[in-house]
Amino acid sequence: MAEDKRFPYRFFVVTFAWSWLIWLPLVLAGVGIIPLGKDLLGAVTAPWIMVGVFGPAAGALYSLRTLRGKDAVREYLRGLLDLRFGWWGWLAPPLVLGVTTWLAWILPELWGAPRLPMLLPAVWTFAPYLLLMVFLGGGQEELGWRGYILDPLEQRLGPWLGNLVLGVVWSVWHLPLFFMPGSTQVFVPFLGFTLLLIGYSYFHAAVREAAGKRTMAGLVSHGWANAVVPLFPTLVMADGAAQPRYWIWAGLTLLAGVVATIVRTSRPGAVRRPYASDRWAAADAPDPAETA
């Protein structure tokens, strides 16, 4: 069973290959190498980005299938139906992420910045938008990031360094979007984006831990993170804008993630206790006897 005990590097290969190869034509079109008209580019950018966002899910399912067999894939997908998150798993994402995003949106008004208007057409559209974010607008990334690769990373590096590494990798995975016309990332400072995702990595991992490492808790937490953004916009869609709200947002999110991880790691047995959902992850992690 030596194969099962190897760290699943193939997850990163499949994840990046899936997403970057899908996004590459839009990047090439953006720099003028592939001739696509602005109208056509604008029409295909959003759905094409969404297809690429399934890279982490593809990486997780491929790794499970090749390392553990098709039964492991079925077991993993069945686990998504378990919604017993506990009060922290359900309430922390809207409360914590809602407050941090709201503060980043409203604080610059204290020194005279104009208010950025809500981007949703009406408040009542928030509920369907949240569901979209959970299953198609970013939440599905958690099938790979927290749902699959986080456990092997934490077993090798621990919760602090493991989530730091994952946050940086997660930001680099988004890199093509920064060169893609029609993507909001073209207005985003990459360092601020990286700090934001490190904070999210810590926070989503803490929520998933509190929910008994149920993968669906990660999808819901990620969905809330994305869904509150159009309610409390933090990004000015203009080239060269200073983006004070975005930097505040990144800082507050990082702080929230650090605090959540302190709480998570301070509870006796919180990180290392076994879970039923760890059965496949433990098989992919390195054998301590081999790494001693």
Helices and strands as residue ranges (DSSP letters): G 2-5, H 10-30, H 38-52, H 55-68, H 70-78, G 79-81, H 86-92, I 93-97, H 98-106, G 107-111, G 123-125, H 126-135, G 139-143, I 145-149, H 150-173, G 175-179, G 184-187, H 190-210, H 215-227, H 244-266, G 276-278, H 279-284, H 288-291
